[in-house]
Amino acid sequence: MLQISVIREKKDWVIERLAVKNFAAKDIVEKVLELDESRRKAQNELDTLLSQSNTMSKQIGDLMKSGKKAEAEDLRNKSTALKESAKGLNEQLSAFEKELNDQLVKLPNLPSTKVPKGKGADNNEVVYWEVGGRKMEDGSKSFALSDFQLPAPDFQLPSNAKPHWDLIVQYDIIDFELGNKITGAGFPVYKGKGARLQRALINYFLDKAAAAGYREMQPPILVNEDSGFGTGQLPDKEGQMYHATADNYYLIPTAEVPLTNIFRDVIVKADEMPIKMCAYTPCFRREAGAWGKDVRGLNRLHQFDKVEIVQVQHPDKSYDTLEEMREYVASLLRSLNLPFRILRLCGGDMSFTSALTYDFEVYSAAQQRWLEVSSVSNFEAFQANRMKLRFKGTDGKTQPAHTLNGSALALPRIVAALLENNQTEKGVIMPDSIRAYTGFDVIN
């Protein structure tokens, strides 16, 4: 949530920055400022009345001690009238505060000045790619997707290379029909080496995170409304989450939600930052895609496994931390020998809560397309404001911390790329880095 002080002091700048996200903020911003002015006026009037009431209470006591009961009674009547007025003002103030908050939560986070303008995915910028040991990165330049050409991969696929949805049937490792029978579309059953590969990747990613200094957590996968609101899923993405209506709990779309909310209503110590956490959880999302290769097989699921990394950081260091997290995710993809690229999302393709997001995509050779496998984002103080996550600065005043998170990694499309890119006549060869975790070298 944006700070009202920022909107008050930089109205035009806020409107201009939100336009980068293609969000027309003018009407809401003006309504926010109008409500804020009414709220502040009501607060001042209430404070004045309460001050007068306190003064009268003291005067009543003095009059009673002096034996001036009639004057004391007259003043007591006036005090009672003041208290009634104060009660009305307090109700009015609460109404202003609620309406103000209702308007504030409609405003998305301000995008960083590094965020390019654009309406959608076609306007994202490629800032890095790595294929077969060849790399591209230019700190002074980004490349539009329309200008980006993938060099020929340094791996050879058989002429009859199959997409993963054919391979999983061939090797009987993932069963979509069985999942559909048990639950519905988008809930696959992993079998044999398919299940072992899932477990291997989860353990591998968790061990890597621990080695990088992330503390492993095991949070609940159901959260309450306050948690959903704190990280920005509610009310913005309510329709995208599964809702357990009897208890009013939500199934998490990512471990970011419970992990970050550990620090809701908490004042952390400055010397405790950065606070680094990781967790494996199943993740759930309701949205469904149309039929086609973009959503076929493992490309889009309603339930999937993911290891998430989260950091709580000092505002002065959060963007350096974002770059460190970006490199960490890149190291995971590198260790799996997967061709990948990194995109800087444009304003129109960013989430409601993010200030700057990098997307990671791996190249799926059999599908001949890029698959998103991770997003790494800096939310600056947006989530912290909603959660009241603060730290005490050197001046002794509390201020919101910055929060960051990233997928490290989401399994479905990683598995799809591993299957498709490593298929041979003898089966699917496992990368060296995970063989100690899988317990097998090949799926056949």
N, C-alpha and C positions, 0 to 999 in steps of 0.2 A: 504494500500500500504506500502511495506517495505521501510524503510529509506535507501537512497543510502549510507549514512555514515556507517550504520551497514554492508551493503554488502561489502563496500570497506575495512572495518577494520576486518571483520570476514568472509571472503569469504568461507573458507572450512567449518566453523561451520554452516553457512546458508545452504549450500548444504546438509550437514549431517542432519540438523533438518527437512528440507523439504522432505528428503527421508522417514521420519517417516510418512508423508502423502502420501507416494508412488508417490511422484512427483520428476521426474528427472530434477533437476534445473541447472546442470552444464553448459549446452550450453547457457541458457538464462542469467545466472549469468555472464559468461565470456563476453557475448555480452553487457550486462549492463555496465560492467567495461570498456570495450573498448569504448563504446559511452560516458561514463562519462569522460574518459581521453580526448577524442576528444573535448567534450563540454568544459571542463576546459581549454584546450589549446586555443580554439577559444575565450573563454571569456578573457583569459589573453592577447591575441593579440589585441582584441577589446579594452580592457581597456588601453593598451599601445597607440594604435592609437588615442583614444579619448583624452588621456592625452597630446599627442603631438599636436593634433589639438587645444586644449585649449591654450597651450603654444604659438603656432603660432598666434592665434587670438590676444593674448596680444602683441606679438612682432609686428604684423602688425599695431596695433594701435599706438605703440610707434614710429614706422618708419614714419607713416603718420604725426604724430605730429612734427617729426624732419624734415619733408619735403623731406624725402627719398622715393618718390613715386615709382620709378623704383624697388627699393629693396622690397618695400611693395607689389607691384604687383607680383613680382616673388615669394614671400613667399605666397601670396594669391593663386596662381596657385598650389603651392605644397600642401597648405591646402585643396584645392578643391579635389586634387588627393587622399589625405588622407581620406577625407570624403567619397569618392566613395569606397575606400578600406574598410572603416568601415561599409558602407552600405552592401557590399558583405559579410563581416564577420558576421554582424548581421543576415542576412538571413541564413547563414550557421549555426549560433548558434541556431536559431529557429528550423531549420531542425533537428539538433542534439538533442535538447530538446524534440521535438515531438517524434522522434524515441526512445529516451531513455524512455520516459513516456509509449510509446506503449509496450516496453519490460517489464517495471516494473509492469504494470497491469496484466501481465501474471503470476506473481509469487503469490502464495497463502500466507496466513499468516503463520508465524512460529508457530508450535505447542508448547505448554508448555512442560516442561520436565516431567510433570505428565502424559502426554498423552501416553498410551501404543501403541506399534507397532501393526500393523494388517492391513489386506487387506479389511475387510468389517465388516458387522454387527455381524458376528459370533465371531469376536475377541474383541467385546466390553466387558467391565468388569462390573459386578454387584457390586455396592458399598453399597447398602442398599435395604432392602425390609421390608414391613410392611403389615401383613395380620391378620385381626381379633385381633388386639392388640398385636400380636407377632411381634418382630422386629429383624433385623439382621444388625449390622454395625460393621465393624472392620477397624479402621483407619490404621492399619498396614498391612492389607491384602485385596486383591480384589479376586473375584471369577469369573472364566471364565463362559460364558453362558452354555457351555457343562457340567459344574459341578453343575449348579444351579438347585435345585429341589424345586418346589413350595409346601409348606405344604398344607394340606387339608384346604380349606377356612372354616371360622367359620360361614358360612351361608348355609342354606339348600335350595336347589332349588327343585321344583317338578320334578318328573321323566320325565315329558314331557316338560322340559324347552325349550323355543323357542329363536332363535336368534332375534336380534332387527328388522331385516327386515320383520319378520313375525308378531312381536308385533305391529309395526306401522300400519300395514294393519288391524290387529284385532281391534285396538282401533281408527283407522282412524285419526292419529295425524300427519303423514308425508306422502306426496304423491309424489312419484318419477315419476309416469307416467304423472301427471299433469305438473310437472316441465319440463319434457322432451317435452311436447306439447308446453309449453310457450317459452322455451329456447333450452334445449337439455339435454343430459345425464349429471348428476353431479350437477344439479341445482334443489334441491327439494323444494317443497312448504310445509311449516309448517302450521298445521291447529289446531284450537281449543286449547286443552291442550298442544299440541306439540309446538304451537307458544308461549303460555304462559310460558312453561318451558324454552324456549330459552330466553325470556325476563327476566325471573326470575334469570336464571344463570348469564346473563350479569350484571344485577343490583347487584346481590350478589357478584360477583367477583370485580366489581368496588368499592363497599362499603368496601370490605376487603382491597383492594389496598389503598383506601383513609385512612383507619384506620392505615395502615402500613407506612403512610407518603408520598405516591405517589400523585402527583398533577394530577388531571384528565384533559385531553386535548381532543379536538375533531378536529382532523386534516383532511385535504382532503384525499380522497381515490384514487385520480389521482395525479401522480407526474411526474415531468419533468426528462430529461436525467441526469441532474446534480445530482438530488437527488438519482436516481438509481445508478449512479456511486459512489456517496459518501458512501453508505452503502455496496457496493460490489455486488449488483444484476446485474449491467451492468459493463463490457460487459459479465460477466461470465454466467448469467442466463437469457439472453435476450429471449431465446426461451421458457422459462417457464412462462413468464408474458404476459397478454393480453395487446395489444398495440393499442391505439387509434391513428391511423396513420395520420388522417387529422390534428390533433394538436400536434402530436408527444408526447403524454402523455401515461403513463403506469398505469394500475390498480395495486394497491399495493398487494404484496403477504402477507404482515404483516404490522401492525402499526409501527413496528420498523423503517421502511423507512422514513415516514414523521416525526415521533417524533425525531429521531436522527438528521435529516437534519435541524431541527429548529436551530441547533447550527453550521451549515456550515458557514465557514468564520467568526467565532466568537471567540473572546478571552474572556473566562470566568474568573471570579475572583476566586482565589484559595479558599477563604473562602465561596464561593457559593456551593462548592462541598461537598457531593454528590448532584447532581441534579437528582431528582426522578420524573418520569412521568409515567402515565398510560393512556391507551385509549382503548375504544371499537371501532372496525371497522369490516365491512365485509372484507373478504380476498379472493383473487382470484389466481388461478393457472391453467395453461393450461395443464400441463402434465397429461396424462391419463394412467391408469394401465390396465393390461389385465384382462379379466373376471375371477372371482374366489372369494373365501371367503375373501381373503386379501384386496380386493377393493370393496366388495359388500356393498350395503346399505350406511350407514354413514361412513364406513371405509375410503373412499377416495372421496372427492368432489372437484368440480371446484370452488364453492363459499361456504364459511363457515364463521361463526362468531367467533371472538376471542377477548379476553382482553389481552393486551400486557403491560408488564412493562419494562421500559428502565431507565438506570442510566448512568450519566456522572460522572466519579470518578477520584480522584488523582491516579496516577500510583502506589504509595506506598500502596494503600488501596484496589485496585481493586479485588485482590483474596480473601480477607476477605469479600468483598461485594458479590462476586460470591457465597460464602458459605451461606451468609445471604439470598440471593435470592433463593438458592436451598432449604433452610429450609422453606422459605415463601411458595413456591409452594407445598412443602410436606404438609404444614399445611392446604392448601386448599383441597387436596385430602383426608387428614385425616378427615376433617370436613364433607366430603361427604360419609364417611365410605366405601371408595373404596380401595380394595387391590392394592398396588402399589409397584414398585421397581424403583431404580435409577441406571442408567448406566453411566459409564464414557466412552465416545466414543473413539475408537482407531483412529489412524491417518488416516486409509483408509476410515473411515465412517464419518469423520468430514467435515464441510462445508469449502468452499474456504476461508472464512473470519475469522473463529474462531481460537482462541488459545487454548481454552479448553471448552468442552461442556458436560453438563450432560443432558441425556434424561430421561424423566419420562414416565413410562408405567403403565397402569392400567390393571388389570386382568379381562377379559370378560368371565364370567363363562359359558354362553351358547355356546360361540364360542370356549372356552377352549384355549384361546391364549391371549398374551399380546398386548395391543394397545398403541402406542405412543400418548401422549396427550400434552407433553410440551418438549421444549428444553430451557435450560438456559446456556448462553454462555458469556465468556469474550473474547472480540476482541482485548484487549490491545490497542495499538495505531494504529492498522491497518486502521480502519475506520476514525479515527481522522486525520491521515495523508492524506487520500484521500479528506476529507472535509475541511482540514485546521482548525480543531477545536483545539484551544490551550488555555493554561492558563499561567500566569506569575508566575514563581517560586520565591523562596526566594532570588535567585541571580539576580533577575530582568530580566532574560532571559525567552522568551516564549518557551514552549515545548508542545507536543501533550498530550491531556488528554486520559484517557482510557474510552471505552464505553462497556456497558453490556446490554443484553436484555434477556427476557424470556417470554414464553407463560404462562398466568395466568388467565384463561386457554383457550385452543381451545375447542369449544363446541361439534363438531360432535361425537367424540369417547367417550367423557365424557357422553353424552346423551346415546350412545349405551351401555356403561357399566352400567349406572344407570338403564336403562330399563331391561337389561338382568339379572343383579345381584339382582334386587329387585322385580322380578316378583313373584306373589303368585297366588293362585287359585282365589283370590278376585280382582286381578289387580296388577298394579305396584305401590309399596309403595314409597312415596317420603321421602328422608332423613329429619330428624327433622330440620336440619340447614337451609333448603331452603323453608320450608312450609309457612313461613310468606311472602315469595316472590312469590311463586306459587299461593297462595290463595286456594290450594286444597291439600289433603293428599294422594290421590290415583288417578291413571289413570285407568279408567275402562269403 
